[in-house]
Amino acid sequence: MSTHQPASYICPFCSFLSGKENGFNRKEDTVYQNDFATALIAPEWWVNNPGSVLILPNEHREDIYEIEN
């Protein structure tokens, strides 16, 4: 598998899913989780964002095309 991330890169999503809160999201933000994906309330600190849900694959993927059907 090819990668574009630097060797020292720490994925913030993988870090969050492993239980480390990152200052933007807390475990209480999780609204759904199964074996494949986790849905959480996205931070409202983004400009013009009234709130939304962010869906993450539970395993690291560099881009959406690496997600299996």
ZANU-214844 format. One line per 5 residues: their letters; for each residue x, y, z of N, C-alpha, C. Coordinates in nm, 2 decimals. Layout:
BEGIN
a = X/Y/Z/X/Y/Z/X/Y/Z; ... $
***
This chain:
BEGIN
msthq = 0.08/-0.12/0.00/0.00/0.00/0.00/0.09/0.12/0.00; 0.06/0.21/-0.09/0.14/0.34/-0.10/0.08/0.44/0.00; 0.17/0.53/0.04/0.12/0.63/0.14/0.19/0.77/0.10; 0.11/0.87/0.13/0.17/1.01/0.11/0.20/1.08/0.24; 0.17/1.01/0.35/0.19/1.07/0.48/0.34/1.06/0.53 $
pasyi = 0.38/1.16/0.60/0.52/1.16/0.65/0.54/1.05/0.75; 0.66/1.00/0.76/0.69/0.89/0.85/0.64/0.92/1.00; 0.65/1.04/1.04/0.62/1.08/1.18/0.47/1.12/1.20; 0.39/1.10/1.10/0.25/1.15/1.10/0.17/1.07/1.20; 0.09/1.14/1.28/0.00/1.07/1.37/-0.14/1.11/1.33 $
cpfcs = -0.22/1.02/1.28/-0.36/1.05/1.23/-0.44/1.09/1.35; -0.50/1.21/1.34/-0.59/1.25/1.45/-0.71/1.17/1.47; -0.76/1.11/1.36/-0.88/1.03/1.37/-0.85/0.89/1.44; -0.74/0.83/1.40/-0.70/0.71/1.46/-0.67/0.73/1.61; -0.61/0.84/1.64/-0.58/0.87/1.78/-0.71/0.89/1.86 $
flsgk = -0.81/0.96/1.80/-0.93/0.97/1.87/-1.00/0.83/1.89; -1.00/0.75/1.78/-1.07/0.62/1.79/-1.00/0.53/1.89; -0.87/0.55/1.92/-0.80/0.47/2.01/-0.82/0.51/2.16; -0.90/0.62/2.17/-0.94/0.66/2.31/-0.87/0.79/2.35; -0.80/0.86/2.27/-0.73/0.98/2.31/-0.81/1.10/2.26 $
engfn = -0.86/1.17/2.36/-0.94/1.30/2.32/-0.84/1.40/2.27; -0.88/1.48/2.18/-0.79/1.57/2.11/-0.81/1.72/2.13; -0.90/1.75/2.22/-0.93/1.89/2.24/-1.04/1.95/2.16; -1.08/1.87/2.05/-1.19/1.91/1.97/-1.31/1.81/1.99; -1.28/1.69/2.00/-1.38/1.59/2.02/-1.36/1.51/2.15 $
rkedt = -1.47/1.47/2.21/-1.47/1.39/2.33/-1.54/1.26/2.30; -1.52/1.16/2.38/-1.59/1.03/2.36/-1.74/1.04/2.36; -1.79/1.14/2.44/-1.93/1.17/2.45/-1.99/1.22/2.31; -1.90/1.26/2.22/-1.95/1.31/2.09/-1.99/1.19/2.00; -1.95/1.07/2.03/-1.98/0.95/1.95/-2.13/0.92/1.96 $
vyqnd = -2.20/0.92/1.84/-2.34/0.89/1.84/-2.37/0.75/1.79; -2.28/0.69/1.72/-2.30/0.55/1.67/-2.16/0.49/1.65; -2.15/0.36/1.67/-2.03/0.28/1.64/-2.06/0.14/1.62; -2.00/0.08/1.52/-2.01/-0.06/1.49/-1.87/-0.12/1.46; -1.86/-0.24/1.41/-1.73/-0.30/1.38/-1.66/-0.22/1.27 $
fatal = -1.72/-0.15/1.18/-1.66/-0.09/1.07/-1.65/0.06/1.07; -1.74/0.13/1.14/-1.73/0.28/1.14/-1.78/0.34/1.27; -1.74/0.47/1.29/-1.78/0.54/1.40/-1.84/0.68/1.35; -1.95/0.72/1.41/-2.01/0.85/1.37/-2.00/0.93/1.50; -1.96/1.06/1.48/-1.95/1.15/1.59/-1.99/1.29/1.55 $
iapew = -2.03/1.36/1.65/-2.07/1.50/1.62/-1.95/1.58/1.58; -1.95/1.65/1.47/-1.83/1.72/1.43/-1.83/1.85/1.51; -1.71/1.90/1.53/-1.69/2.02/1.61/-1.76/2.14/1.54; -1.82/2.23/1.62/-1.89/2.34/1.57/-1.80/2.46/1.56; -1.67/2.45/1.58/-1.58/2.56/1.57/-1.55/2.60/1.42 $
wvnnp = -1.59/2.51/1.33/-1.57/2.55/1.19/-1.66/2.66/1.15; -1.61/2.76/1.08/-1.69/2.87/1.04/-1.82/2.83/0.96; -1.93/2.89/0.99/-2.06/2.86/0.93/-2.10/2.72/0.94; -2.06/2.65/1.04/-2.10/2.51/1.06/-2.20/2.50/1.17; -2.33/2.48/1.14/-2.43/2.47/1.25/-2.42/2.33/1.32 $
gsvli = -2.34/2.25/1.28/-2.32/2.11/1.34/-2.35/2.01/1.24; -2.28/1.90/1.24/-2.30/1.79/1.15/-2.24/1.66/1.21; -2.25/1.55/1.14/-2.20/1.42/1.19/-2.08/1.38/1.10; -1.97/1.34/1.16/-1.86/1.30/1.09/-1.85/1.14/1.10; -1.84/1.07/0.99/-1.84/0.93/0.99/-1.70/0.88/0.95 $
lpneh = -1.63/0.81/1.04/-1.50/0.76/1.02/-1.49/0.61/1.01; -1.41/0.56/0.92/-1.38/0.41/0.92/-1.30/0.38/1.05; -1.32/0.27/1.11/-1.25/0.23/1.23/-1.11/0.19/1.21; -1.07/0.16/1.09/-0.93/0.13/1.05/-0.88/0.25/0.97; -0.76/0.28/0.99/-0.70/0.39/0.91/-0.70/0.37/0.76 $
rediy = -0.75/0.47/0.69/-0.75/0.47/0.54/-0.69/0.61/0.50; -0.60/0.61/0.40/-0.55/0.73/0.36/-0.65/0.81/0.28; -0.73/0.75/0.20/-0.84/0.82/0.13/-0.96/0.73/0.12; -1.07/0.79/0.07/-1.20/0.72/0.06/-1.19/0.60/-0.03; -1.10/0.60/-0.13/-1.10/0.49/-0.23/-1.04/0.36/-0.17 $
eien = -0.98/0.37/-0.05/-0.92/0.25/0.02/-1.03/0.18/0.10; -1.15/0.24/0.12/-1.25/0.18/0.20/-1.32/0.07/0.12; -1.33/-0.05/0.18/-1.39/-0.16/0.11/-1.54/-0.15/0.11; -1.60/-0.21/0.01/-1.75/-0.21/0.01/-1.80/-0.31/0.11 $
***
